[in-house]
């Protein structure tokens, strides 16, 4: 069927008894006043669903209903229709049939004008499939990446700079700025980063090329641009936007600026560093328009979430969130602050930098260069009568000491620390000079976290563990349980950039202080503290939490093993995985030692804290 007939969607729904006549009349009245499409009005009023409308149209028009999320379309074919027309007509070419015709997904196949225009633009016979509009728009974002545009603009900028006459005044002038290739190049870079939800942009000049890399779901994706002359123009413009010294190229500089991209406000934190072939720039992108997440959105296990909420709701004490850089600690802290952000709570935060602006929260940005460091702000904050204090990071002995004293004197203190797991946090605090008795009196809980990639829901398929993975799994959970576990893995598709993953989820371990742990902490007995922690039935290490998500199909077994540190040295049996204490050190001279905790490492390179009952 080449030309589609006119369909009255309201009459069709009434005819199939999907809605009543009175509901149709109400929807028509709402449509008349709002000007929106009738189908959208019916869905918003709750009279029908989008899937129900699509199924009816599919049968009535005798066209396929395509779930575009699972359709392996050809990106080259899709780009035959220009982006502006794809968005305007809500249409996307998906594949070319054997007879030379094109299968085109449309959100509204009853729009005859759109059908005619798409056919004319494609200059081919068109066969239509009906697709969900929200999925179509998301696919359009993925298809029309800005990589080609970035290359073209970079080439244009390179030609403009070929004579070496880079005019900063002209670049900065208002009348020229919209046409400057460097500005359009930056705009395309940021738009591309927003479309793929990149967290960072890296600009790295090499000897002959410029590398632009984006971190998507924790993994860098690279684009190489020929010619490095444009690097200095990009860096100079970014420095101007960040109000940095453009003449200083020998020293690192840090700055920030805000930019609006496709209706979203990005707060950009910029860092420059001199390297062999110029200056490297890394930009951290924070989407201010997205807002902060709730505790329920973080991925904290359902049995752990109520306990964490109870801990952060206490009137006094200290809760620490730990993990390496980029593990989502700040996101968890902001979610915790949002949970306790009530009119009866005075909240002060001390941050470097302030990442998200929160209502009713007094947020302080530290400036070490002028003496406004964490310790000084924290001392002042205690005189502001706070109920809750958030310290961005416990960086030194003075900050730890003030935070612990604040927790002992009637305040609730939230903070972060860079450690591998919850148990290792105690070792780190003692190394920083904290007294065991103060930790015992102040610390309520430590939650450690990591981020693992989600299996793409468009290409995720069941996958049996490979032999090495199965050996690792048997060592973690035992042979019997390992044989019954089933997992998923993404095959790679256009939606996930052929990575098999899209998005990330947090994995957590929560260590709550009790009488036994507090007593060991007061005596600063680290071995006893570790043993006591692993005897707690509610303490579940990070790797086992990640395995739970893998069993549910949220992440893959490969991601869990990557989190655990790899699959090295699998030639061992689970019974050999025993905690090694100082008195046994001579018998285990070849056993590696964790430099941070001072405890023996398992054959996989993990501390015994992650190995309760000799399993995981």
C-alpha positions, 0 to 999 in steps of 0.5 A: 500500500503506497498511499494511505487512506484518511482515518478518523481515529476517534471513530475507529476507537468508538467502532472497536469499543476502545472508548465511548461516544461520551469520552470521544465528545469530551476529547474533541472538546479538549482538542478544540480548546488546546489544539493538540492531536486527538490521539494525544488528548485521549491518552492524556485523559486516560481513555486509551493507551498509545499501544492500543491506538497503534494496534488498531491503526496497524490492523485498519491500515494493514501495515506492520506495528514496529517496536523500533527499540528492537528493530535492527535498522540501517543507520545509513538508510535512516540518514537518507531523510534529512534530520529536520524533515524526520523530526517535522514529519515524525518519520524515519527510514528503517531499511531497504526492501529487496524490491528497492522500496523503503520501509519507513516508520511513522508515528502518524501514518494517517498524516497523508501530507507527511507521507507524500512529503517523505516519499518525495524527499526519499525519491523511492517507493515507500512502505509504512510501519507504525511506531511509537512516537517517543521511541521514534524521537529517541531513535532520531536523536541516536541516528543524527549524531553530530560526529560528521558535522563536527568533522566538517566544522573542524575542517572549515575551521582548519581552513580558516586558520590556515594562514595562522591569523586567529583573530580573538577580537573578531571571534568575541564580537557579538555580530560574528560569534554566531557564524564563527566555525569554532563556536558552531563546532563547540555547539555541535560537540555539546549537542552530540554529548547531550544526545548520547548522555555523555558525562565528560568531553575530552579534547586532546591534541596529538602530534598530527590529529585532534582527538575528541572523546566522550565518556558514555556510561563510564566508557570513553568513545573516540572521534579523531579529527585530522589536523591539530591547528584547530585545537588551540582555537577550541581551547582558547574559546573554552578558556574565554567562556570559563574566564580563564587566562588565555595567555597562560599555557604552561600551567593547569587551570580550572574554570566553569561556565553554563550553557543551554543545549537543546533546551537543557542547561548544562553546568560545565566544569573545565580543567586544562593541562599542558601536554606535549602537543598543546593543552588537554581539556576535560569538561565534566557536564552536569545537567542542571535541568534534570534535577537530582535523583530520589533515593528510589531512583538510585538502584539501592536494593529494596531490603537496604533502602529502608535501613539507609533511610532510617540512618540518614533520618537520625537526629545526630551521627555520621553517614559516609558514602564511599567509592572511587572517583566517578562512582556516583557518591555525590548523586547519592548524597544529594538524594539523601539531602533531598530526602531529609530536606524539610522546613524543620531541618536547617541544612548546610553543605560545604562543597567543591564545587557546588554541583546542583542547586537545592532549594532551602539548602545553604550551599557553600563553595570552598575557595582554598586559594583565599583560605576558604577551605573545608575545615574553615567553612565547617567551623563556621557552619557549626555556628549557623545552628544547622541540623544537618551538614553535608561535607563534600569530601573528608580530605584531611585530618582537620576536616575529619576531626571537625566532622566527627566532633559535629556528629558528637555534638548533636548534628547529622553529618553526611560526607564522602571518602575515597575507599574501595569498600565499606570496611576499608573506610575504617582503616582509611579514617584511622590512617587520617588520624581519627581516634577510634573512640571518636569514630565509635561515638559518631559513625552510624553507617558506611555505604559503599557504591559502584556504577555498573552498566545496564544491559541494553533493553533493545538488544539484550539476550540470554547468554550462558557464562563462558568457561572462565566466567563460570570458574569465577562464578563457582569460586564466588557462590559455589558450584551448585548455585553457579550452575543454576544462575542465568544472565543477559548480555547485549549483542550491540545495536544502534541504540547503544552504539553497538556496546550492548549497554545503555545507562548505568545503575548503582550497586551498594553495600551497607555497613551499619554500626552495632555494639560489637563493631563499635567495641572493636572500633573503640579498641582500633582492632581492625582484624576484629572489626573486619571479622565482625562485619563479615559475620553480619547477615545484613552486610552484603558485599558489592560484588554479590549485590552486582551479581543479584542485578546480573541474575535479574538481567539488569547488568551482565556477568562481564560487568560484575567481573569487571567490577570485581577486578578481572578473572586472573588466577582462577586455578584455586578452590573456594576453601583456600580463600581464607582471611589471613591475619598478621600472625599467619603472614609468614605462612603466606609470604607470596600472598599479595597485600592490599596497600590501602587496608593492609589485609591479604588479597584473595587470588583475584586481587580482592581484600578479604572484606569482600570474601565473607564465608570464603565465597565472595 
